[in-house]
């Protein structure tokens, strides 16, 4: 299980374990937080293609799918 801090999420780097469309390395480019300090939206961008995807930030905790940093 990866440790993910909501406060340090923006601009963090991630490596996807199961590569799809040659998109392996990602950066968190947008995090929206509501008035209760809860994350309402998280956008991750593929480094190679610049495609953006909305994800549930809690999915990054799954070490079978994501690795912290670029590996």
N, C-alpha and C positions, 0 to 999 in steps of 0.2 A: 504494500500500500504506500503510495506516494504521499508526502506531506504537502498540503496546498494551503497557503495562507491567502485569504481573500484580499488582504491589504497589499500583498506583494504580487498579485496576479498580473496586473497591467505590465506589458512588455516582457513578461517571462517567456522563456524558450522551452519548447517541448518537442520530443521525437515520438512519432507514431510507430508502434510496434508492427502493425499490419499495414504495409504501404499500399496505397491505392493511387493510381494515376501518377506514379513517381513522386507523390507528395509525402515526404517523410518528415521534414523539419517545419515547425510552425512557431508563430509568435502570437501572443495575445495582444490584440490591437485596440480593443474597446471593452470597457467594463462599465456597465451602468448600475448605479446603486440608488435605492429608494431612500425615503426619509427615515426609514427604520434601520438603515445601514445593511440591508439585505441586497445581495446581487440579483438584479432582475434580468440582465442580459450580459452575455460574454461572447465576443467575436474573436475567432482564431483565424489567422491568415497563413496560408502555405507560402513558404519562402520562395520556392522555385517558380510557382505559377501565379502567385498573388491572389489566388482564389480565397474568398472569405466564407467562413461557415459559422453559424450560430451554434454554440454547444452549451450543455449544462456544465458549469465549471466543476461540479462534483465528480464528473466522469474522469477528470484528470487524476483523481486519486487512485484509479484502477491501474496498477502497475503491469497488468497483462496487456493493456491497450496503449499506455503512455509511459514514457520515461522523461524524467526531469532533465532539461538541457538538451543540447544537440549531440547525439551520439551516433 
